[in-house]
Amino acid sequence: MRLTNIALALATTASGLALATAAPAVAAPAAHSEVSIRASAAAMARWQTQRHESLGPSKGYFTTATWQRLSGVRVMQVKARCWGNDSQIEVKLWFLRRYGGGEKVAKSGKWTCNGKYGIVRISNAGHSMYWASFNLNKKHTVEYWVQYYK
């Protein structure tokens, strides 16, 4: 009887070792898939800021400097905000037409100056030169971001 107990103990220990050595091999595909998920999440498209600027206290109509649309970018937006009571901001996203065709407003938006962001977005950007204009009815500071989705 003693001999069978020893043989059973050795068999249990051997199977335990086999499971212990097999465990890292089973965990390796899970670790690999976790890495590939992180890599694919990093490669996913997201909003990226091309320009962030704050324009000093101004009233009336003023514009930003021009910027170039990056190659392959089709979705662009201008995100702007201002602070103040009983005032509004109007934001226009302009583009320059090719071959001397002039300039045109791609999209415009109007919202109150309450510190919250407003967004003017175009989804089929194809021209190369863009700029934004702001129209305020009272003197305020405007903070804006030019962003693209890629």
N, C-alpha and C positions, 0 to 999 in steps of 0.2 A: 504494500500500500504506500509505503513511503516513497518508493521509486516512481509511482504514478503521480504523486503530488509534485515531485521534483520535475518530472517531465511536463506536467501541466503548467507549472510556474515558468519553465523555460519557454514553452510555446507562447504563453501570454506575454512575456517580456519581448520575445522576438516579434510578435505581431505589433506590440506597442512601439518598438523601434521602427518597424516598417511604416507605421502611420506617421511617426514623428519625422522620418526622412521624406515621406511623401507630402507632408503638409506644406513645405515651402514651394514645391512644384505646383501644388494646387493654388497657392496664393499668388504665384507669379503672373498668371493670366489676369487675375483681378487687378494687380498693381499696374500691369501693362494697359488695361482698359481705362484705369483711372487717369493715367498719364495721357492717353490719347484723347480722353474727354477734355482734360484741361487744355491740351494743345488745340483741339478743335474750337473750344470756347474762346481761346485767345485769337484765333484766326477769323472769328465771326465778325461781321460788319458792325460798326458802332459809330456814334456821333463823335467827330473829332473837331477841335477848335482850330480854325485857321487864323483868326484874329480876335483879340479881346482888347477893348479900349474903353476909356471913359472920357467923354467930352465935357469940358467945363460948363459952368452955368451959362446957358444961352437961351434966347427967346426967338421965336420965329422959325425960319427955314434954314437949315444947314445940312451939309453932306459930309460923308466920309471920304477918305482917299480910295482910289480904285484898287481892286485885287483881281488876280488871275484865278480862274477856275482850274483846279488841278486835273490832270489827265485821268480819265475814267470816272470822274465824279459826275453823277447825274442828279443827286438830291442835295440841295443847299438850303440854308435857312439863316435868317438874321433874328437873333433873340435879343430883345432890348427891354430896358426898364428905366423908370424915373420915379422920383418921389415928390410928393406935394399934394395939396388939397385943391379940389375943384379945378383940376387941369387935365388935359388930354394930350396924348402924343400920337402922331400919325407917322408910320414908318412905311417907306416905299423901297422896294428892291429893284434897282435899275440894271439894265444890261445894254451894252453897245452892240449894235447890229454890224454885220460884216459889209464890206464894200461900200462904205460911206452911207449906209442906210439910216444913220441917226441913232438915237437912243430911245428906249422904251421902258415902261414900268412893267416888270414881270409879275409882281404881286404887291399888294399894299394891305395895311391893317391899321386899326385905330382902337386904342384902349386908354383907360384912365391911368394917371400917374399915382399909383398906390404902392409901389415897390415890388409888385409882382411882375413876372416876365410875360411878355407877349411875343408871339412867334409869327414871322412871315416866312413861309416855306414854298419853294418851287420843287417839283419832282421830276422835271425833264430838262435840266439845265444843259444847254448846248453851246452857248456862246462863251467867249473866253474872258471878256472884261465885265466886271460887275462893280457896283457901289450901292450904298444905302443913303437915303435922305430922311431927315427927321423934321417934323413940324410941330412946334410947341406953342401953346397959346400963353404960357407964363414962363418965367425964367427958371430953368431946372438943369441939373446935371443928368446926362444920359449915359448909361453904361450899356454896351452892346457886345455881342459875340457873333462872329461869322463862323458858321459850322457847316461841315459836309458829312455825308453818310457814306462810309466806305469800309 
